[in-house]
């Protein structure tokens, strides 16, 4: 089982890296704009293999990363070797960190992965406790429109890793994403893997209400490619970013 998990992590880095790489740059620019002169410290919730965290570490930030997957955290430790990053294997809705940070991010629909609205509330409270007063929190999420969209199955391969990704049927407000594939190891063996990622759709209004209940002041909801400009109708977009502040 561990081999299959490690194989999926390799596939993730191979095929899904461009989006967190792009968002890492975007979050970095955003923090410089909304909090010039702020302490350079980041909490990356749902840090995955450390792609976003590594970008911030390279910019001089002190980094704390949290992810529920031991395999993802192991890869993040490899990526952030030589830095003072603290990486914790923990549930995004039930974690504690050793120090507060000035900026927190969650990238690639972490909120949708957390589960029902009660777990989302717990997640938002955990992040609130981990961010220093005056700090900021930026996260992205798939909207109901994004999760309802019928996307054809996708197959990718690059010689050593092959994956097939397919959305399952909608079950209430949840939709599974099935990932299967194979990794060819250095000794010529083939390591198959399979995983299912369940995404839960949450109305943006419900998320904003949960943010307020957790103590956050919402700044705005924006398009992914323009984090500084509020959008009038977030539900019209498949994915949005939310920026919030802790007073």
HELIX and SHEET records of a PDB file:
HELIX    1   1 UNK A    2  UNK A   15  1                                  14    
HELIX    2   2 UNK A   17  UNK A   34  1                                  18    
HELIX    3   3 UNK A   51  UNK A   58  1                                   8    
HELIX    4   4 UNK A   70  UNK A   79  1                                  10    
HELIX    5   5 UNK A  110  UNK A  114  1                                   5    
HELIX    6   6 UNK A  117  UNK A  130  1                                  14    
HELIX    7   7 UNK A  144  UNK A  148  1                                   5    
HELIX    8   8 UNK A  204  UNK A  213  1                                  10    
HELIX    9   9 UNK A  234  UNK A  236  5                                   3    
SHEET    1   A 8 UNK A  86  UNK A  89  0                                        
SHEET    2   A 8 UNK A  62  UNK A  67  1                                        
SHEET    3   A 8 UNK A  41  UNK A  45  1                                        
SHEET    4   A 8 UNK A 101  UNK A 106  1                                        
SHEET    5   A 8 UNK A 131  UNK A 142  1                                        
SHEET    6   A 8 UNK A 239  UNK A 246 -1                                        
SHEET    7   A 8 UNK A 216  UNK A 223 -1                                        
SHEET    8   A 8 UNK A 226  UNK A 230 -1                                        
SHEET    1   B 4 UNK A 154  UNK A 157  0                                        
SHEET    2   B 4 UNK A 161  UNK A 171 -1                                        
SHEET    3   B 4 UNK A 174  UNK A 184 -1                                        
SHEET    4   B 4 UNK A 190  UNK A 200 -1                                        
END                                                                             
